[in-house]
Amino acid sequence: MERAASILPEMTEVKPLLEQSSRGIEFLGRSARAAAVSLEAMGSSTGVQRHQHLFDVLAILSRAPESERRYLADEYEVGFTNLSNFNRHFRNDAGETPRDNRQRAQN
């Protein structure tokens, strides 16, 4: 990434995204939908156009607000080995899903 940023300074914008992605990130809402459109377009494009779609995806995801990100490592840090098991226990204990809890906390 450092090398890419030295050649293309614009790539420094995506560095935090790439660092955070080692934990695993699920994107939600508007950001996820916009990135999906660019990913779909990337599949049918070639050459420079394909790279443009990749950069679009990286820009969309790096600018996504925290409210549209879910870090997957959180479940593993508290001892759960899969997401569905964590969600089930969270819902039983808290009376709401983790997503509902995050949305309520944001408001």
N, C-alpha and C positions, 0 to 999 in steps of 0.2 A: 504494500500500500504506500509506503514511504516513497518508493521509486516512482510509482504511478503519479503521486502528488507532485514530485519534482518535475515530471514531464508535463502533467496536466494539473495545475494548481486547483482547478475546480473540483478535483477528486477529494480534496481535504474535507469537503462537505459530507461525504459518505463515510469517512473514517470512523466516527462514533457509532454509526449504524453497524458497520462490520465488526467493531469491537463488541458491541452489545449482542450481536447475533450469535456469538459463541455460546450464550446461555440458551438460545432458542427464543424466537419472537414470533408471536402470532399477531397479524395485523387485522384489524376489525374496521367496520364502517366504511366511510367514504374513501379512506386511503386504500383499503383492501380492494374495493371495487375498481378504483382508478388504476391500481397496479395490475389487476387482472385483465383489464382492457388492453394495456400495453403488452402484457405477456402473451395474450391471444394474438395480437398483431405481430409480435415478434416471430411467432411460429410460421407465418406465411410470408415473411419478408426475407430479404437476402442482403448481403454486403453491408454498406454503410447504414442503410435503413434499419437493419437488424441491430446494429450497435446503438443507433439512436433510440430504439425502443428499450434496450437494456439500460441506457443512461436515464431514460424517462422513469423506468421502474425504480432505479436507485434513488433518483431525486424525490419521487413520490414517497417512498418508504423512509428516506432520511428526514423528510420534513413532516412526517406523520406525528400528530400530537400524542402525548403520552396516553391520553384517554382512549386512543385507538390502537394501543400496543398491549400485548400480554406477554410477560416473560415466563417462558415455560419452565425454567430451572427452579422457580419458587416451590413447585410441588415436590421436586426431588430433594430440595434442601431440608424439607420437614419430614422426609422419610417415605414418601409415596413413590411407587415405581411406575405408575401410569396415571395419565390425566383423568380418565373416567373414574378411577377409584378415588382420587383426590376430590373431584367434583361431587361425587356421591356423599362422601363423608362431610365435606364442607356444607352441602345442602342440608344434610341431617342435623348437623350441629348449629348452623347459623340460620336455618330456615329460609335461605335464599342461595342462589347460585353465585359462584365467585364473580362472574360478569356483572350480575345485578348489584353485588356488593361494591364493585369498583365504580359502577355508574353512579350509585347513590353517594359514594364518597366524593366523587368529582363535583357533585351538585351542591 
